[in-house]
Amino acid sequence: DVLKQKVLTLAIQGKLVPQNPSDEPASELLKKIKAEKEALVKAGKIKKDKQESYIYKGSDNTHYEKNGLETKDITEEIPFEIPENWEWVRLGSICNLWDNVRKPLNAKERQKKYKSGKLLYPYYGATGQVDAIDQYIFDGEYILLGEDGAPFLDRYATKAYKATGKFWVNNHAHVLSTDISVNYLIFCLNITNYKNYVAGTTRLKLTQSDMVQIPIPLPPLSEQERIVREIEKIFAEIEVVKENQAELSKLKDGLKNKILDLAIQGKLVEQ
């Protein structure tokens, strides 16, 4: 939908809702995310990122990234300017990845799961729920992002979606959790240009190593929430307009057919 894409474009550029000077800047949010990641590393739940990324804008208006001991110019990767209290970040800097937990079911296990008759939990794949199962491996709120590269070349395709509660994910989707607004991040991922992040010769694929490099425009947390509310409001209005257009089209078609019927019956004009 072209109109919805335009709304999302304005949203991730900081042009959909006004900035609030009293909002805690995104730089402070990043500090909290970093602290949470360090706690998870200490607890042994995730691995430490050896190449921690920090993106900043220099006095020469050039975007740089400090990665370990290396600092490089990444201006060509930055697609647009963002408000001053926002930050550019790599996806891997604001998300925890749980692909090591995600696993497929082999044919024998898939047959076995039906024997209990308790298909209680959703079974997700690259584009959404594909089945139900009597077991789960995730419990909470996560973002699922498909691995199949084909949809990423379609600017209107849905690439990321939310899964909540208890569920199982097969090996065709990446699993991410985050401390920022899940809905905001999903909107970002669904409008991202992936041409530099999808690769493959016989089969296009979004690998984990490429996925974590995707640049994300990060607003303050309170602004993320305002953006999501505004997007959802506008999207709802767009759907109402679509329904009204469809109804009007039906009425126009009906009126046209009625006029034609009257015409061929000699009732449209006086004899």
C-alpha atoms as a printed R data frame, in Angstrom:
    type eleno elety resid chain resno       x       y       z
1   ATOM     1    CA   ASP     A     1   0.000   0.000   0.000
2   ATOM     2    CA   VAL     A     2   1.687   3.188  -1.217
3   ATOM     3    CA   LEU     A     3  -0.062   5.460   1.293
4   ATOM     4    CA   LYS     A     4   0.897   3.292   4.275
5   ATOM     5    CA   GLN     A     5   4.490   3.165   3.035
6   ATOM     6    CA   LYS     A     6   4.526   6.965   2.926
7   ATOM     7    CA   VAL     A     7   3.257   7.135   6.504
8   ATOM     8    CA   LEU     A     8   5.976   4.731   7.677
9   ATOM     9    CA   THR     A     9   8.635   6.705   5.809
10  ATOM    10    CA   LEU     A    10   7.615   9.917   7.570
11  ATOM    11    CA   ALA     A    11   7.489   8.068  10.897
12  ATOM    12    CA   ILE     A    12  11.037   6.685  10.822
13  ATOM    13    CA   GLN     A    13  12.398  10.042   9.653
14  ATOM    14    CA   GLY     A    14  10.935  11.824  12.678
15  ATOM    15    CA   LYS     A    15   8.391  13.745  10.607
16  ATOM    16    CA   LEU     A    16   5.123  12.100  11.661
17  ATOM    17    CA   VAL     A    17   4.816  13.453  15.212
18  ATOM    18    CA   PRO     A    18   6.478  16.510  16.796
19  ATOM    19    CA   GLN     A    19   9.550  16.085  18.988
20  ATOM    20    CA   ASN     A    20   9.141  16.838  22.694
21  ATOM    21    CA   PRO     A    21  12.178  18.587  24.283
22  ATOM    22    CA   SER     A    22  11.341  16.980  27.635
23  ATOM    23    CA   ASP     A    23  11.759  13.440  26.217
24  ATOM    24    CA   GLU     A    24  14.766  11.543  27.508
25  ATOM    25    CA   PRO     A    25  17.123  11.361  24.481
26  ATOM    26    CA   ALA     A    26  17.720   8.090  22.696
27  ATOM    27    CA   SER     A    27  21.353   8.134  23.862
28  ATOM    28    CA   GLU     A    28  20.139   7.516  27.426
29  ATOM    29    CA   LEU     A    29  17.928   4.676  26.221
30  ATOM    30    CA   LEU     A    30  20.982   3.083  24.591
31  ATOM    31    CA   LYS     A    31  22.852   3.185  27.905
32  ATOM    32    CA   LYS     A    32  20.001   1.263  29.568
33  ATOM    33    CA   ILE     A    33  19.900  -1.297  26.742
34  ATOM    34    CA   LYS     A    34  23.669  -1.778  27.054
35  ATOM    35    CA   ALA     A    35  23.351  -2.358  30.802
36  ATOM    36    CA   GLU     A    36  20.560  -4.900  30.262
37  ATOM    37    CA   LYS     A    37  22.681  -6.751  27.680
38  ATOM    38    CA   GLU     A    38  25.609  -6.862  30.079
39  ATOM    39    CA   ALA     A    39  23.326  -8.357  32.753
40  ATOM    40    CA   LEU     A    40  22.169 -11.068  30.316
41  ATOM    41    CA   VAL     A    41  25.772 -11.824  29.363
42  ATOM    42    CA   LYS     A    42  26.714 -12.111  33.042
43  ATOM    43    CA   ALA     A    43  23.766 -14.471  33.579
44  ATOM    44    CA   GLY     A    44  24.983 -16.604  30.666
45  ATOM    45    CA   LYS     A    45  21.802 -16.107  28.638
46  ATOM    46    CA   ILE     A    46  23.419 -14.378  25.647
47  ATOM    47    CA   LYS     A    47  26.953 -14.119  24.282
48  ATOM    48    CA   LYS     A    48  29.012 -10.961  24.610
49  ATOM    49    CA   ASP     A    49  29.270  -8.890  21.448
50  ATOM    50    CA   LYS     A    50  32.999  -8.669  20.748
51  ATOM    51    CA   GLN     A    51  32.517  -5.938  18.135
52  ATOM    52    CA   GLU     A    52  30.254  -3.488  19.926
53  ATOM    53    CA   SER     A    53  28.980  -0.800  17.538
54  ATOM    54    CA   TYR     A    54  28.688   2.913  18.290
55  ATOM    55    CA   ILE     A    55  27.433   5.262  15.534
56  ATOM    56    CA   TYR     A    56  27.918   9.021  15.829
57  ATOM    57    CA   LYS     A    57  27.977  12.151  13.685
58  ATOM    58    CA   GLY     A    58  31.268  14.034  13.560
59  ATOM    59    CA   SER     A    59  31.820  17.790  13.521
60  ATOM    60    CA   ASP     A    60  32.292  17.467   9.744
61  ATOM    61    CA   ASN     A    61  28.663  16.191   9.416
62  ATOM    62    CA   THR     A    62  30.005  12.748   8.512
63  ATOM    63    CA   HIS     A    63  28.555   9.611  10.127
64  ATOM    64    CA   TYR     A    64  31.152   7.360  11.743
65  ATOM    65    CA   GLU     A    65  30.968   3.977  13.422
66  ATOM    66    CA   LYS     A    66  33.304   2.858  16.174
67  ATOM    67    CA   ASN     A    67  33.489  -0.926  16.175
68  ATOM    68    CA   GLY     A    68  36.005  -2.378  18.581
69  ATOM    69    CA   LEU     A    69  39.259  -0.545  17.888
70  ATOM    70    CA   GLU     A    70  38.210   0.461  14.371
71  ATOM    71    CA   THR     A    71  36.458   3.688  13.371
72  ATOM    72    CA   LYS     A    72  35.121   4.059   9.829
73  ATOM    73    CA   ASP     A    73  33.051   6.413   7.705
74  ATOM    74    CA   ILE     A    74  29.558   4.904   7.186
75  ATOM    75    CA   THR     A    75  27.855   7.950   5.647
76  ATOM    76    CA   GLU     A    76  26.826   5.933   2.574
77  ATOM    77    CA   GLU     A    77  24.868   3.547   4.813
78  ATOM    78    CA   ILE     A    78  22.826   6.341   6.418
79  ATOM    79    CA   PRO     A    79  19.724   6.836   4.212
80  ATOM    80    CA   PHE     A    80  18.400  10.070   5.756
81  ATOM    81    CA   GLU     A    81  18.863  12.614   8.533
82  ATOM    82    CA   ILE     A    82  17.072  12.179  11.869
83  ATOM    83    CA   PRO     A    83  16.187  14.582  14.729
84  ATOM    84    CA   GLU     A    84  18.943  15.586  17.154
85  ATOM    85    CA   ASN     A    85  17.633  13.549  20.097
86  ATOM    86    CA   TRP     A    86  17.481  10.361  17.962
87  ATOM    87    CA   GLU     A    87  20.348   7.936  17.340
88  ATOM    88    CA   TRP     A    88  21.380   5.682  14.469
89  ATOM    89    CA   VAL     A    89  22.054   2.142  15.751
90  ATOM    90    CA   ARG     A    90  22.684  -1.315  14.353
91  ATOM    91    CA   LEU     A    91  19.833  -3.768  14.891
92  ATOM    92    CA   GLY     A    92  22.160  -5.986  16.895
93  ATOM    93    CA   SER     A    93  22.807  -3.146  19.351
94  ATOM    94    CA   ILE     A    94  19.164  -2.886  20.440
95  ATOM    95    CA   CYS     A    95  18.068  -6.530  20.164
96  ATOM    96    CA   ASN     A    96  18.872  -9.841  21.799
97  ATOM    97    CA   LEU     A    97  19.006 -12.740  19.335
98  ATOM    98    CA   TRP     A    98  17.528 -16.106  20.242
99  ATOM    99    CA   ASP     A    99  18.214 -18.109  17.088
100 ATOM   100    CA   ASN     A   100  20.155 -20.629  19.152
101 ATOM   101    CA   VAL     A   101  16.900 -21.531  20.919
102 ATOM   102    CA   ARG     A   102  14.844 -21.647  17.721
103 ATOM   103    CA   LYS     A   103  14.824 -25.144  16.197
104 ATOM   104    CA   PRO     A   104  12.799 -27.176  13.693
105 ATOM   105    CA   LEU     A   105  10.765 -30.302  14.266
106 ATOM   106    CA   ASN     A   106  11.699 -33.326  12.177
107 ATOM   107    CA   ALA     A   107   8.985 -35.394  10.480
108 ATOM   108    CA   LYS     A   108   8.785 -37.885  13.361
109 ATOM   109    CA   GLU     A   109   8.380 -35.111  15.944
110 ATOM   110    CA   ARG     A   110   5.728 -33.363  13.841
111 ATOM   111    CA   GLN     A   111   3.691 -36.585  13.701
112 ATOM   112    CA   LYS     A   112   4.146 -37.163  17.419
113 ATOM   113    CA   LYS     A   113   2.834 -33.741  18.382
114 ATOM   114    CA   TYR     A   114  -0.634 -34.619  17.093
115 ATOM   115    CA   LYS     A   115  -1.018 -37.693  19.293
116 ATOM   116    CA   SER     A   116  -1.775 -35.760  22.472
117 ATOM   117    CA   GLY     A   117  -4.571 -33.843  20.783
118 ATOM   118    CA   LYS     A   118  -3.509 -30.756  22.733
119 ATOM   119    CA   LEU     A   119  -2.520 -28.293  20.028
120 ATOM   120    CA   LEU     A   120  -2.271 -25.395  22.430
121 ATOM   121    CA   TYR     A   121   0.556 -23.249  21.102
122 ATOM   122    CA   PRO     A   122   1.194 -21.465  17.778
123 ATOM   123    CA   TYR     A   123   3.945 -22.818  15.529
124 ATOM   124    CA   TYR     A   124   5.483 -19.933  13.554
125 ATOM   125    CA   GLY     A   125   7.497 -19.778  10.359
126 ATOM   126    CA   ALA     A   126   8.921 -17.039   8.139
127 ATOM   127    CA   THR     A   127   5.634 -15.247   7.438
128 ATOM   128    CA   GLY     A   128   3.381 -16.159  10.353
129 ATOM   129    CA   GLN     A   129   1.669 -19.077  12.055
130 ATOM   130    CA   VAL     A   130   1.868 -22.268  10.011
131 ATOM   131    CA   ASP     A   131   0.643 -24.815  12.540
132 ATOM   132    CA   ALA     A   132  -0.129 -25.525  16.202
133 ATOM   133    CA   ILE     A   133   1.767 -27.689  18.660
134 ATOM   134    CA   ASP     A   134   1.520 -29.047  22.184
135 ATOM   135    CA   GLN     A   135   4.944 -27.694  23.198
136 ATOM   136    CA   TYR     A   136   6.608 -24.279  23.295
137 ATOM   137    CA   ILE     A   137  10.135 -22.891  23.401
138 ATOM   138    CA   PHE     A   138   9.418 -19.163  23.804
139 ATOM   139    CA   ASP     A   139   7.299 -17.318  26.332
140 ATOM   140    CA   GLY     A   140   6.985 -13.542  26.105
141 ATOM   141    CA   GLU     A   141   6.974 -10.848  23.425
142 ATOM   142    CA   TYR     A   142   9.288 -11.308  20.449
143 ATOM   143    CA   ILE     A   143   9.867 -10.098  16.904
144 ATOM   144    CA   LEU     A   144  10.093 -12.741  14.195
145 ATOM   145    CA   LEU     A   145  11.923 -11.846  10.988
146 ATOM   146    CA   GLY     A   146  11.914 -14.299   8.084
147 ATOM   147    CA   GLU     A   147  15.139 -15.683   6.615
148 ATOM   148    CA   ASP     A   148  13.845 -16.192   3.064
149 ATOM   149    CA   GLY     A   149  15.344 -13.386   0.987
150 ATOM   150    CA   ALA     A   150  12.612 -13.136  -1.669
151 ATOM   151    CA   PRO     A   151  10.089 -11.050   0.351
152 ATOM   152    CA   PHE     A   152  12.861  -8.579   1.207
153 ATOM   153    CA   LEU     A   153  13.028  -7.505  -2.419
154 ATOM   154    CA   ASP     A   154   9.320  -6.591  -2.377
155 ATOM   155    CA   ARG     A   155   8.979  -3.102  -0.876
156 ATOM   156    CA   TYR     A   156   5.363  -3.793   0.135
157 ATOM   157    CA   ALA     A   157   5.884  -7.227   1.703
158 ATOM   158    CA   THR     A   158   5.617  -7.828   5.448
159 ATOM   159    CA   LYS     A   159   8.983  -9.038   6.695
160 ATOM   160    CA   ALA     A   160   8.675  -8.781  10.477
161 ATOM   161    CA   TYR     A   161   5.807  -9.574  12.821
162 ATOM   162    CA   LYS     A   162   5.157  -9.923  16.548
163 ATOM   163    CA   ALA     A   163   4.652 -13.134  18.488
164 ATOM   164    CA   THR     A   164   3.498 -13.102  22.113
165 ATOM   165    CA   GLY     A   165   2.789 -15.678  24.787
166 ATOM   166    CA   LYS     A   166   3.953 -19.288  24.501
167 ATOM   167    CA   PHE     A   167   4.940 -20.501  21.024
168 ATOM   168    CA   TRP     A   168   7.404 -22.479  18.892
169 ATOM   169    CA   VAL     A   169   9.415 -21.062  15.971
170 ATOM   170    CA   ASN     A   170  10.865 -23.159  13.166
171 ATOM   171    CA   ASN     A   171  14.235 -22.553  11.515
172 ATOM   172    CA   HIS     A   172  12.840 -20.207   8.845
173 ATOM   173    CA   ALA     A   173  12.592 -17.136  11.076
174 ATOM   174    CA   HIS     A   174  15.000 -15.141  13.227
175 ATOM   175    CA   VAL     A   175  13.849 -14.510  16.793
176 ATOM   176    CA   LEU     A   176  14.588 -11.176  18.484
177 ATOM   177    CA   SER     A   177  13.651  -9.476  21.731
178 ATOM   178    CA   THR     A   178  14.172  -5.813  22.541
179 ATOM   179    CA   ASP     A   179  13.762  -3.212  25.268
180 ATOM   180    CA   ILE     A   180  12.438  -0.610  22.836
181 ATOM   181    CA   SER     A   181   8.896  -0.510  21.428
182 ATOM   182    CA   VAL     A   182   8.338  -3.800  19.619
183 ATOM   183    CA   ASN     A   183   5.698  -2.238  17.380
184 ATOM   184    CA   TYR     A   184   7.973   0.663  16.418
185 ATOM   185    CA   LEU     A   185  10.811  -1.701  15.537
186 ATOM   186    CA   ILE     A   186   8.476  -3.869  13.440
187 ATOM   187    CA   PHE     A   187   7.383  -0.786  11.488
188 ATOM   188    CA   CYS     A   188  11.076   0.053  10.898
189 ATOM   189    CA   LEU     A   189  11.931  -3.466   9.753
190 ATOM   190    CA   ASN     A   190   8.955  -3.623   7.395
191 ATOM   191    CA   ILE     A   191  10.030  -0.496   5.519
192 ATOM   192    CA   THR     A   192  13.795  -1.087   5.535
193 ATOM   193    CA   ASN     A   193  15.575  -1.390   2.192
194 ATOM   194    CA   TYR     A   194  17.279  -4.785   2.462
195 ATOM   195    CA   LYS     A   195  19.155  -4.850  -0.849
196 ATOM   196    CA   ASN     A   196  22.545  -4.681   0.899
197 ATOM   197    CA   TYR     A   197  21.658  -7.261   3.541
198 ATOM   198    CA   VAL     A   198  20.137 -10.119   1.531
199 ATOM   199    CA   ALA     A   199  22.572 -12.389  -0.277
200 ATOM   200    CA   GLY     A   200  22.819 -15.802  -1.900
201 ATOM   201    CA   THR     A   201  23.511 -17.458  -5.247
202 ATOM   202    CA   THR     A   202  21.018 -20.310  -5.504
203 ATOM   203    CA   ARG     A   203  18.718 -18.986  -2.762
204 ATOM   204    CA   LEU     A   204  18.484 -15.471  -1.335
205 ATOM   205    CA   LYS     A   205  18.725 -15.368   2.420
206 ATOM   206    CA   LEU     A   206  18.941 -12.880   5.298
207 ATOM   207    CA   THR     A   207  21.614 -14.352   7.545
208 ATOM   208    CA   GLN     A   208  21.971 -13.473  11.194
209 ATOM   209    CA   SER     A   209  25.367 -11.840  10.605
210 ATOM   210    CA   ASP     A   210  23.871  -9.541   7.952
211 ATOM   211    CA   MET     A   211  20.653  -8.927   9.869
212 ATOM   212    CA   VAL     A   212  22.394  -7.456  12.918
213 ATOM   213    CA   GLN     A   213  24.075  -4.861  10.678
214 ATOM   214    CA   ILE     A   214  20.775  -3.250   9.587
215 ATOM   215    CA   PRO     A   215  20.779   0.458  10.606
216 ATOM   216    CA   ILE     A   216  17.771   1.551  12.660
217 ATOM   217    CA   PRO     A   217  16.715   5.168  13.422
218 ATOM   218    CA   LEU     A   218  16.096   5.187  17.187
219 ATOM   219    CA   PRO     A   219  13.840   7.869  18.770
220 ATOM   220    CA   PRO     A   220  13.370   8.411  22.513
221 ATOM   221    CA   LEU     A   221  11.150   5.709  24.002
222 ATOM   222    CA   SER     A   222   8.224   8.068  24.657
223 ATOM   223    CA   GLU     A   223   8.354   9.287  21.062
224 ATOM   224    CA   GLN     A   224   8.354   5.684  19.818
225 ATOM   225    CA   GLU     A   225   5.070   5.203  21.635
226 ATOM   226    CA   ARG     A   226   3.606   8.397  20.130
227 ATOM   227    CA   ILE     A   227   4.722   7.313  16.667
228 ATOM   228    CA   VAL     A   228   3.094   3.895  17.044
229 ATOM   229    CA   ARG     A   229  -0.190   5.415  18.215
230 ATOM   230    CA   GLU     A   230  -0.222   7.851  15.289
231 ATOM   231    CA   ILE     A   231   0.607   5.137  12.738
232 ATOM   232    CA   GLU     A   232  -2.138   2.873  14.053
233 ATOM   233    CA   LYS     A   233  -4.615   5.771  13.990
234 ATOM   234    CA   ILE     A   234  -3.760   6.717  10.400
235 ATOM   235    CA   PHE     A   235  -3.752   3.091   9.235
236 ATOM   236    CA   ALA     A   236  -7.247   2.644  10.710
237 ATOM   237    CA   GLU     A   237  -8.426   5.757   8.854
238 ATOM   238    CA   ILE     A   238  -6.900   4.441   5.622
239 ATOM   239    CA   GLU     A   239  -8.857   1.200   6.009
240 ATOM   240    CA   VAL     A   240 -12.094   3.160   6.523
241 ATOM   241    CA   VAL     A   241 -11.399   5.130   3.346
242 ATOM   242    CA   LYS     A   242 -10.746   1.892   1.476
243 ATOM   243    CA   GLU     A   243 -14.026   0.408   2.697
244 ATOM   244    CA   ASN     A   244 -15.896   3.561   1.691
245 ATOM   245    CA   GLN     A   245 -14.249   3.520  -1.721
246 ATOM   246    CA   ALA     A   246 -15.220  -0.116  -2.222
247 ATOM   247    CA   GLU     A   247 -18.802   0.632  -1.198
248 ATOM   248    CA   LEU     A   248 -18.935   3.663  -3.495
249 ATOM   249    CA   SER     A   249 -17.568   1.567  -6.344
250 ATOM   250    CA   LYS     A   250 -20.343  -0.983  -5.784
251 ATOM   251    CA   LEU     A   251 -22.972   1.771  -5.760
252 ATOM   252    CA   LYS     A   252 -21.569   3.267  -8.964
253 ATOM   253    CA   ASP     A   253 -21.554  -0.143 -10.660
254 ATOM   254    CA   GLY     A   254 -25.134  -0.760  -9.513
255 ATOM   255    CA   LEU     A   255 -26.281   2.640 -10.759
256 ATOM   256    CA   LYS     A   256 -24.543   2.093 -14.076
257 ATOM   257    CA   ASN     A   257 -26.244  -1.282 -14.535
258 ATOM   258    CA   LYS     A   258 -29.621   0.243 -13.567
259 ATOM   259    CA   ILE     A   259 -29.218   2.995 -16.174
260 ATOM   260    CA   LEU     A   260 -28.289   0.462 -18.844
261 ATOM   261    CA   ASP     A   261 -31.331  -1.668 -17.945
262 ATOM   262    CA   LEU     A   262 -33.618   1.349 -18.237
263 ATOM   263    CA   ALA     A   263 -32.016   2.326 -21.529
264 ATOM   264    CA   ILE     A   264 -32.465  -1.043 -23.235
265 ATOM   265    CA   GLN     A   265 -36.070  -1.195 -21.933
266 ATOM   266    CA   GLY     A   266 -36.843   2.196 -23.503
267 ATOM   267    CA   LYS     A   267 -37.461   3.765 -20.121
268 ATOM   268    CA   LEU     A   268 -34.473   6.117 -19.869
269 ATOM   269    CA   VAL     A   269 -35.749   8.872 -22.181
270 ATOM   270    CA   GLU     A   270 -39.206   9.830 -23.386
271 ATOM   271    CA   GLN     A   271 -40.393   8.237 -26.616
